[in-house]
Amino acid sequence: MLDRFPTTLQSECYLEKDRPLLVGVSGGPDSLCLLDVLRRLDYRLVVAHLDHALRPESAEEALTVKRLAESQGAACVIKRQDVNAFAELHGLSLEEAARNVRYQFLFEQAQLYQAQAVAVGHTADDQVETVLMHILRGAGLSGLKGMAFRSLPNSWSQDIPLVRPLLGTWREEVLAYCQANALKPNLDLSNQDIRFYRNRLRRDLIPYLKDYNPRVREVLWRTARLLNDDFAILEHATSLAWQACLRVRSDGAIAFDLQGLREQPVGLQRHLLRRAINWLRPGLRDIDFDAIEHALEFLVNPPRSRRRDLIAGLSLLIEENQFWLFTWEADLPNQGWPQVLEGDVRRLDVPGVLPLGAGWRLSAEITTDVEGARQLAYTNADPFQAWLDNGELNSSLLVRSRQPGDRFRPLGMGGKSLKLADFLVNVKLPRRARAAWPLVVSQDEIVWVPGFRLAHPVRLRGETEEVIKIKLARE
Amino acid sequence: MLDRFPTTLQSECYLEKDRPLLVGVSGGPDSLCLLDVLRRLDYRLVVAHLDHALRPESAEEALTVKRLAESQGAACVIKRQDVNAFAELHGLSLEEAARNVRYQFLFEQAQLYQAQAVAVGHTADDQVETVLMHILRGAGLSGLKGMAFRSLPNSWSQDIPLVRPLLGTWREEVLAYCQANALKPNLDLSNQDIRFYRNRLRRDLIPYLKDYNPRVREVLWRTARLLNDDFAILEHATSLAWQACLRVRSDGAIAFDLQGLREQPVGLQRHLLRRAINWLRPGLRDIDFDAIEHALEFLVNPPRSRRRDLIAGLSLLIEENQFWLFTWEADLPNQGWPQVLEGDVRRLDVPGVLPLGAGWRLSAEITTDVEGARQLAYTNADPFQAWLDNGELNSSLLVRSRQPGDRFRPLGMGGKSLKLADFLVNVKLPRRARAAWPLVVSQDEIVWVPGFRLAHPVRLRGETEEVIKIKLARE
């Protein structure tokens, strides 16, 4: 066994001998074997042990690990944490709680010791059990691929890899090694309890499956290896699609280009959605299959509201050309829209300048060069400026947000009046932008909806004698 | 059940009502249900039935199918083939033989009837069994993904799709449908025999797995659906890599760019190799895992011979910048090299032209403009032409392939002589090209290795009075 380890450690785990390596040692056969192999191959080790405080004898076992490490001249850190209490506090299963507490501890210590990696004792049998568990519980490729010799990034760190040097070694090899080298593992009773489901797989299911294929363990191990490499290709393809489709990423909200997302193959759409959910809810494990299918259905066939709730306090929204995924607690970014305070009414002097916030300024000036203004108005391409017939204004110009019952007579509709709400829908102003969109009014008549349309009554005509030019611009 | 079918037929199977559709009908519950549903939805059907001739009553059953089709006004084709004999002849299992014979028949008939697709009665349970079988036997993504509602291309056709409208329908739904609609399926006894392994999965393994997850069937079905879409992404990535890496594709041989192949992630290397093997050996099912791993090992770490045998009469060869995969019966393409017959010696007249075959022509001319020739020789960039000092030639010019013991004094090495074999290795002439590479000799001295180097003794010098220009060119 020692023969093939140097290769595994170098070409699969990418470990270097001259940098510290943190080894998680439970005291069971796997971790004792791992520790012994690494020590014989002269790695610089820091031993870390978490006492889960699940059994009375656990403190004594921790001490055994400490003595062992010291006898080998390795640094050793022990921590005792009440995993039962942690599980209750966070509403987790005991297995999940133990896992979270343990890995958090290992990576904290790795950081502290500037370790090149955290090494743990998962064996080939653990791999097979993990794969089977995912097969039975239902998982995509990300579960079926099982574990890797080296994972980076992983759930606990972006820069410290998690390595599993024993991933290609069967449990019986580990036990034989322990015996041959007089290693005395703990009985690891807590493990037996908290890994109930896994132990059933190991003791009942796998032997049963050998009836169907005597080499089923090897076959599942190999499958995991293949799928790991396939998953890497998918991750890469997902990253490319992510770059191509992502439009906004802010605190609690992600927007994809709607068309771009729709044009992706459905497999990539799923992976993009998963990645987005992971980004918004990093703690979430096992993203629900149905949630993703609902999101896909919403993408292809959105309801009239163009909005739906998903899982884990997340919602979907389609707004113009963007597909939003956001947390309920997040304010969707307003994307730099000009907005005014709702209920606030302010006077726009002519000439004058009125700051609206977020760098937006509304300005007005007057001119008697009607012919020049008419030329400019006809050739204008910027919907954020407009020319009004001053003679048609009944009173001074005011700026406010919309009010219930607002109507508007858009230029180009022969003076017909319609509900402002309908007009704003027609011109596709995003729903969220509507409530605080600035409107220029004169008495109760809306004379200009910046960004969209002048009102019919104040258009320039043959009789016009004086023109007001207004402009909304951002610094 | 009839409610959801129109959607499945359109959006999953992409079927049209006004084009013929060939339905494979065994007479069992699945295919009778499928036939009935399609008929009620007004598809234009051609019923096809293969009598496997495995049981005495099979002819009678074929007749039942024929009567049923005729009573529905559908065209019907029946064929009887001795599957047992076919299995023995081709050394196949009965299940595999039945499958081959049946699908070949269905697709032949589909071609004949210009059918838009071949429809078969696989159910959601068949899907789950297929996935489980691949899990147990060991398969990559291409197996784990199971079957698809629509497959094109498939193993039997490049242009006629295979569709499985019942793939989302459970067997109990099918049976309930048959009962409700008074359909009378065959007992399908042959099926029970030839699908022994599958039936074990159905009757023993799946019920057993329900102890671990009561919804294991649904979970496996869903997994297949996810993996199908993931597989499509991988296929696309593979196609891009294929285009980027493929250099030669000829009868029985494929060459990838060596560097390009090495730079691909290992997952894609696997898929490229699988695709190449499939291309060279289209009949081959279940490409061996170890074969691919050996090919990967060879790619990274080729032996000194730079050659190894693989499986199924295929070999690997690394030659300069190319990674070859080829069948033993194939001649590797010589890539248009100039070659002469081994053992043949021919005279090159000066002036004169000597055709070498494959469009190559060796030509020689004489000039006394030594200064001009010197200029040309110094600035020459084409290794397929050279200028020789005629005064240094002992006898007339001959063209031949290499002989045992050949030595060569390359220009630029101060007249040092080395083995021609070593020289050819040094200049990286592909091994296969060496034996018949044309050499220009004068008595026993090699004066020019076309494409590579002039000999030191015949170089142009101050004293040169007469120059021979030789050139090797392709029409």
Interface residues (C-beta under 8 A of the other chain):
Chain A: I135 L136 R137 G138 A139 G140 L141 L144 R200 L201 L205 Y208 L209 Y212 N213 R215 V216 E218 V219 L220 R222 T223 L226 L227 D229 D230 F231 A232 I233 L234 H236 A237 P265 V266 G267 L268 R270 F289
Chain B: I135 L136 R137 G138 A139 G140 L141 L144 R200 L201 L205 Y208 L209 Y212 N213 R215 V216 E218 V219 L220 R222 T223 L226 L227 D229 D230 F231 A232 I233 L234 H236 A237 P265 V266 G267 L268 R270 F289
